[in-house]
Amino acid sequence: MSRVRVAAVLLTPGQVSDISGARSLLPTMPPPEDLIADKAYDADDLRAFLTRQGTRPVISPMPNRRAIPPFDPVA
């Protein structure tokens, strides 16, 4: 089992969306091989950023998307 170490912390007000924090923190960290996230992180700009840095986005798509991006539900 691998261990997870906290690399950064960002405190935001309660009404701020989680994806805002991800957009701020991810560029400051070494890119992971995969990033597993729920629907709250389903945004084209975040997916593009992850792909550019060599990270595979494993993000459940929002149900209202017209074009469903690839998603590995097993991962």
N, CA, C and O atoms as a GROMACS GRO file, in nm:
protein
  300
    1MET      N    1   0.085  -0.118   0.000
    1MET     CA    2   0.000   0.000   0.000
    1MET      C    3   0.089   0.124   0.000
    1MET      O    4   0.184   0.134   0.078
    2SER      N    5   0.058   0.218  -0.088
    2SER     CA    6   0.138   0.340  -0.093
    2SER      C    7   0.087   0.439   0.012
    2SER      O    8  -0.029   0.437   0.052
    3ARG      N    9   0.176   0.524   0.054
    3ARG     CA   10   0.141   0.626   0.153
    3ARG      C   11   0.119   0.758   0.082
    3ARG      O   12   0.186   0.790  -0.016
    4VAL      N   13   0.028   0.834   0.132
    4VAL     CA   14  -0.001   0.966   0.078
    4VAL      C   15   0.051   1.069   0.176
    4VAL      O   16   0.024   1.062   0.296
    5ARG      N   17   0.126   1.164   0.126
    5ARG     CA   18   0.177   1.272   0.210
    5ARG      C   19   0.116   1.402   0.163
    5ARG      O   20   0.107   1.428   0.043
    6VAL      N   21   0.073   1.483   0.256
    6VAL     CA   22   0.015   1.612   0.222
    6VAL      C   23   0.127   1.702   0.168
    6VAL      O   24   0.228   1.723   0.235
    7ALA      N   25   0.107   1.753   0.048
    7ALA     CA   26   0.208   1.838  -0.016
    7ALA      C   27   0.170   1.984  -0.008
    7ALA      O   28   0.258   2.071  -0.011
    8ALA      N   29   0.041   2.013   0.001
    8ALA     CA   30  -0.005   2.152   0.006
    8ALA      C   31  -0.143   2.157   0.068
    8ALA      O   32  -0.219   2.060   0.062
    9VAL      N   33  -0.175   2.270   0.125
    9VAL     CA   34  -0.307   2.292   0.184
    9VAL      C   35  -0.354   2.430   0.140
    9VAL      O   36  -0.277   2.526   0.141
   10LEU      N   37  -0.479   2.438   0.101
   10LEU     CA   38  -0.539   2.566   0.063
   10LEU      C   39  -0.673   2.577   0.134
   10LEU      O   40  -0.763   2.496   0.110
   11LEU      N   41  -0.686   2.674   0.220
   11LEU     CA   42  -0.812   2.697   0.290
   11LEU      C   43  -0.894   2.799   0.213
   11LEU      O   44  -0.844   2.906   0.178
   12THR      N   45  -1.018   2.765   0.187
   12THR     CA   46  -1.108   2.855   0.114
   12THR      C   47  -1.238   2.868   0.192
   12THR      O   48  -1.268   2.785   0.278
   13PRO      N   49  -1.314   2.972   0.164
   13PRO     CA   50  -1.446   2.983   0.227
   13PRO      C   51  -1.534   2.865   0.187
   13PRO      O   52  -1.511   2.803   0.083
   14GLY      N   53  -1.632   2.834   0.266
   14GLY     CA   54  -1.717   2.718   0.243
   14GLY      C   55  -1.792   2.720   0.112
   14GLY      O   56  -1.826   2.613   0.060
   15GLN      N   57  -1.821   2.837   0.058
   15GLN     CA   58  -1.901   2.843  -0.064
   15GLN      C   59  -1.816   2.834  -0.191
   15GLN      O   60  -1.870   2.836  -0.302
   16VAL      N   61  -1.685   2.823  -0.177
   16VAL     CA   62  -1.597   2.812  -0.293
   16VAL      C   63  -1.595   2.666  -0.341
   16VAL      O   64  -1.586   2.574  -0.261
   17SER      N   65  -1.604   2.648  -0.472
   17SER     CA   66  -1.607   2.512  -0.526
   17SER      C   67  -1.471   2.445  -0.512
   17SER      O   68  -1.367   2.511  -0.511
   18ASP      N   69  -1.474   2.313  -0.500
   18ASP     CA   70  -1.350   2.236  -0.485
   18ASP      C   71  -1.258   2.252  -0.605
   18ASP      O   72  -1.136   2.253  -0.589
   19ILE      N   73  -1.314   2.264  -0.724
   19ILE     CA   74  -1.232   2.273  -0.844
   19ILE      C   75  -1.147   2.401  -0.843
   19ILE      O   76  -1.038   2.403  -0.901
   20SER      N   77  -1.195   2.506  -0.779
   20SER     CA   78  -1.114   2.629  -0.769
   20SER      C   79  -0.985   2.602  -0.693
   20SER      O   80  -0.879   2.650  -0.732
   21GLY      N   81  -0.994   2.526  -0.588
   21GLY     CA   82  -0.874   2.489  -0.512
   21GLY      C   83  -0.781   2.402  -0.593
   21GLY      O   84  -0.659   2.418  -0.587
   22ALA      N   85  -0.838   2.310  -0.668
   22ALA     CA   86  -0.756   2.221  -0.752
   22ALA      C   87  -0.681   2.302  -0.857
   22ALA      O   88  -0.563   2.277  -0.884
   23ARG      N   89  -0.748   2.398  -0.916
   23ARG     CA   90  -0.685   2.482  -1.018
   23ARG      C   91  -0.569   2.562  -0.960
   23ARG      O   92  -0.473   2.592  -1.030
   24SER      N   93  -0.577   2.596  -0.833
   24SER     CA   94  -0.469   2.671  -0.768
   24SER      C   95  -0.355   2.581  -0.722
   24SER      O   96  -0.238   2.618  -0.734
   25LEU      N   97  -0.387   2.464  -0.670
   25LEU     CA   98  -0.286   2.377  -0.609
   25LEU      C   99  -0.213   2.286  -0.708
   25LEU      O  100  -0.092   2.266  -0.694
   26LEU      N  101  -0.283   2.232  -0.805
   26LEU     CA  102  -0.220   2.134  -0.894
   26LEU      C  103  -0.095   2.186  -0.965
   26LEU      O  104   0.002   2.111  -0.978
   27PRO      N  105  -0.092   2.311  -1.013
   27PRO     CA  106   0.029   2.358  -1.080
   27PRO      C  107   0.152   2.367  -0.987
   27PRO      O  108   0.264   2.376  -1.036
   28THR      N  109   0.131   2.365  -0.857
   28THR     CA  110   0.242   2.378  -0.763
   28THR      C  111   0.302   2.243  -0.723
   28THR      O  112   0.402   2.238  -0.651
   29MET      N  113   0.241   2.135  -0.771
   29MET     CA  114   0.284   2.002  -0.728
   29MET      C  115   0.342   1.922  -0.845
   29MET      O  116   0.310   1.950  -0.961
   30PRO      N  117   0.426   1.824  -0.816
   30PRO     CA  118   0.474   1.736  -0.924
   30PRO      C  119   0.354   1.664  -0.984
   30PRO      O  120   0.264   1.622  -0.911
   31PRO      N  121   0.351   1.647  -1.116
   31PRO     CA  122   0.234   1.584  -1.177
   31PRO      C  123   0.222   1.437  -1.140
   31PRO      O  124   0.319   1.361  -1.151
   32PRO      N  125   0.103   1.396  -1.097
   32PRO     CA  126   0.082   1.253  -1.068
   32PRO      C  127   0.060   1.176  -1.198
   32PRO      O  128   0.032   1.235  -1.302
   33GLU      N  129   0.072   1.046  -1.191
   33GLU     CA  130   0.047   0.961  -1.307
   33GLU      C  131  -0.102   0.965  -1.344
   33GLU      O  132  -0.138   0.979  -1.461
   34ASP      N  133  -0.187   0.952  -1.242
   34ASP     CA  134  -0.333   0.958  -1.258
   34ASP      C  135  -0.389   1.056  -1.157
   34ASP      O  136  -0.332   1.073  -1.049
   35LEU      N  137  -0.500   1.120  -1.191
   35LEU     CA  138  -0.571   1.202  -1.094
   35LEU      C  139  -0.715   1.151  -1.092
   35LEU      O  140  -0.788   1.164  -1.191
   36ILE      N  141  -0.754   1.092  -0.980
   36ILE     CA  142  -0.888   1.037  -0.965
   36ILE      C  143  -0.973   1.138  -0.889
   36ILE      O  144  -0.937   1.181  -0.780
   37ALA      N  145  -1.086   1.176  -0.949
   37ALA     CA  146  -1.172   1.277  -0.888
   37ALA      C  147  -1.318   1.250  -0.923
   37ALA      O  148  -1.348   1.174  -1.015
   38ASP      N  149  -1.407   1.313  -0.849
   38ASP     CA  150  -1.549   1.295  -0.877
   38ASP      C  151  -1.599   1.403  -0.974
   38ASP      O  152  -1.521   1.482  -1.026
   39LYS      N  153  -1.728   1.403  -0.997
   39LYS     CA  154  -1.791   1.492  -1.095
   39LYS      C  155  -1.763   1.640  -1.070
   39LYS      O  156  -1.764   1.720  -1.164
   40ALA      N  157  -1.739   1.678  -0.946
   40ALA     CA  158  -1.714   1.818  -0.915
   40ALA      C  159  -1.591   1.872  -0.987
   40ALA      O  160  -1.575   1.993  -1.001
   41TYR      N  161  -1.503   1.784  -1.034
   41TYR     CA  162  -1.379   1.824  -1.100
   41TYR      C  163  -1.388   1.807  -1.252
   41TYR      O  164  -1.286   1.818  -1.321
   42ASP      N  165  -1.506   1.782  -1.304
   42ASP     CA  166  -1.524   1.761  -1.448
   42ASP      C  167  -1.532   1.896  -1.520
   42ASP      O  168  -1.639   1.957  -1.529
   43ALA      N  169  -1.418   1.941  -1.570
   43ALA     CA  170  -1.411   2.066  -1.647
   43ALA      C  171  -1.307   2.048  -1.758
   43ALA      O  172  -1.201   1.990  -1.735
   44ASP      N  173  -1.339   2.097  -1.876
   44ASP     CA  174  -1.249   2.081  -1.990
   44ASP      C  175  -1.112   2.141  -1.963
   44ASP      O  176  -1.010   2.082  -2.002
   45ASP      N  177  -1.106   2.258  -1.899
   45ASP     CA  178  -0.975   2.321  -1.875
   45ASP      C  179  -0.890   2.240  -1.778
   45ASP      O  180  -0.768   2.231  -1.796
   46LEU      N  181  -0.951   2.180  -1.678
   46LEU     CA  182  -0.875   2.098  -1.584
   46LEU      C  183  -0.826   1.970  -1.653
   46LEU      O  184  -0.712   1.929  -1.634
   47ARG      N  185  -0.912   1.908  -1.732
   47ARG     CA  186  -0.872   1.788  -1.807
   47ARG      C  187  -0.756   1.820  -1.901
   47ARG      O  188  -0.661   1.743  -1.912
   48ALA      N  189  -0.764   1.934  -1.970
   48ALA     CA  190  -0.658   1.973  -2.064
   48ALA      C  191  -0.527   1.998  -1.990
   48ALA      O  192  -0.421   1.956  -2.036
   49PHE      N  193  -0.533   2.066  -1.876
   49PHE     CA  194  -0.413   2.091  -1.796
   49PHE      C  195  -0.349   1.959  -1.755
   49PHE      O  196  -0.227   1.942  -1.770
   50LEU      N  197  -0.428   1.867  -1.705
   50LEU     CA  198  -0.376   1.738  -1.661
   50LEU      C  199  -0.311   1.663  -1.776
   50LEU      O  200  -0.202   1.608  -1.762
   51THR      N  201  -0.378   1.661  -1.890
   51THR     CA  202  -0.326   1.590  -2.006
   51THR      C  203  -0.194   1.652  -2.054
   51THR      O  204  -0.101   1.579  -2.088
   52ARG      N  205  -0.187   1.785  -2.056
   52ARG     CA  206  -0.063   1.853  -2.099
   52ARG      C  207   0.055   1.816  -2.011
   52ARG      O  208   0.168   1.806  -2.060
   53GLN      N  209   0.031   1.795  -1.884
   53GLN     CA  210   0.142   1.764  -1.794
   53GLN      C  211   0.168   1.613  -1.786
   53GLN      O  212   0.255   1.570  -1.710
   54GLY      N  213   0.094   1.535  -1.863
   54GLY     CA  214   0.118   1.391  -1.866
   54GLY      C  215   0.039   1.312  -1.763
   54GLY      O  216   0.069   1.195  -1.740
   55THR      N  217  -0.060   1.374  -1.702
   55THR     CA  218  -0.144   1.307  -1.603
   55THR      C  219  -0.270   1.256  -1.670
   55THR      O  220  -0.332   1.328  -1.750
   56ARG      N  221  -0.309   1.133  -1.639
   56ARG     CA  222  -0.433   1.077  -1.692
   56ARG      C  223  -0.548   1.120  -1.602
   56ARG      O  224  -0.553   1.081  -1.485
   57PRO      N  225  -0.643   1.200  -1.655
   57PRO     CA  226  -0.759   1.237  -1.573
   57PRO      C  227  -0.857   1.120  -1.563
   57PRO      O  228  -0.906   1.070  -1.664
   58VAL      N  229  -0.885   1.079  -1.443
   58VAL     CA  230  -0.986   0.975  -1.416
   58VAL      C  231  -1.096   1.046  -1.339
   58VAL      O  232  -1.106   1.036  -1.217
   59ILE      N  233  -1.180   1.117  -1.415
   59ILE     CA  234  -1.281   1.204  -1.356
   59ILE      C  235  -1.417   1.163  -1.410
   59ILE      O  236  -1.440   1.160  -1.531
   60SER      N  237  -1.507   1.131  -1.319
   60SER     CA  238  -1.643   1.094  -1.358
   60SER      C  239  -1.709   1.213  -1.428
   60SER      O  240  -1.711   1.323  -1.372
   61PRO      N  241  -1.762   1.193  -1.549
   61PRO     CA  242  -1.821   1.306  -1.621
   61PRO      C  243  -1.956   1.348  -1.563
   61PRO      O  244  -2.031   1.266  -1.510
   62MET      N  245  -1.984   1.476  -1.576
   62MET     CA  246  -2.115   1.528  -1.535
   62MET      C  247  -2.222   1.466  -1.626
   62MET      O  248  -2.196   1.448  -1.745
   63PRO      N  249  -2.339   1.434  -1.573
   63PRO     CA  250  -2.441   1.368  -1.654
   63PRO      C  251  -2.498   1.456  -1.765
   63PRO      O  252  -2.556   1.404  -1.860
   64ASN      N  253  -2.482   1.587  -1.756
   64ASN     CA  254  -2.539   1.676  -1.856
   64ASN      C  255  -2.442   1.707  -1.971
   64ASN      O  256  -2.473   1.791  -2.056
   65ARG      N  257  -2.327   1.642  -1.975
   65ARG     CA  258  -2.230   1.664  -2.084
   65ARG      C  259  -2.285   1.609  -2.214
   65ARG      O  260  -2.345   1.502  -2.218
   66ARG      N  261  -2.263   1.685  -2.322
   66ARG     CA  262  -2.304   1.636  -2.455
   66ARG      C  263  -2.200   1.538  -2.508
   66ARG      O  264  -2.236   1.431  -2.558
   67ALA      N  265  -2.073   1.574  -2.498
   67ALA     CA  266  -1.964   1.486  -2.542
   67ALA      C  267  -1.898   1.429  -2.417
   67ALA      O  268  -1.831   1.500  -2.343
   68ILE      N  269  -1.918   1.302  -2.394
   68ILE     CA  270  -1.864   1.236  -2.274
   68ILE      C  271  -1.716   1.204  -2.298
   68ILE      O  272  -1.683   1.130  -2.390
   69PRO      N  273  -1.627   1.261  -2.214
   69PRO     CA  274  -1.485   1.229  -2.226
   69PRO      C  275  -1.459   1.086  -2.179
   69PRO      O  276  -1.540   1.029  -2.106
   70PRO      N  277  -1.344   1.028  -2.220
   70PRO     CA  278  -1.313   0.892  -2.173
   70PRO      C  279  -1.305   0.887  -2.021
   70PRO      O  280  -1.258   0.980  -1.956
   71PHE      N  281  -1.351   0.778  -1.966
   71PHE     CA  282  -1.354   0.761  -1.820
   71PHE      C  283  -1.336   0.614  -1.785
   71PHE      O  284  -1.403   0.528  -1.842
   72ASP      N  285  -1.247   0.585  -1.694
   72ASP     CA  286  -1.222   0.448  -1.650
   72ASP      C  287  -1.291   0.428  -1.515
   72ASP      O  288  -1.234   0.460  -1.411
   73PRO      N  289  -1.413   0.373  -1.514
   73PRO     CA  290  -1.485   0.357  -1.387
   73PRO      C  291  -1.421   0.258  -1.292
   73PRO      O  292  -1.446   0.264  -1.172
   74VAL      N  293  -1.339   0.168  -1.343
   74VAL     CA  294  -1.272   0.071  -1.258
   74VAL      C  295  -1.162   0.139  -1.176
   74VAL      O  296  -1.144   0.108  -1.058
   75ALA      N  297  -1.090   0.231  -1.238
   75ALA     CA  298  -0.982   0.301  -1.167
   75ALA      C  299  -1.042   0.380  -1.053
   75ALA      O  300  -0.969   0.447  -0.980
   0.00000   0.00000   0.00000
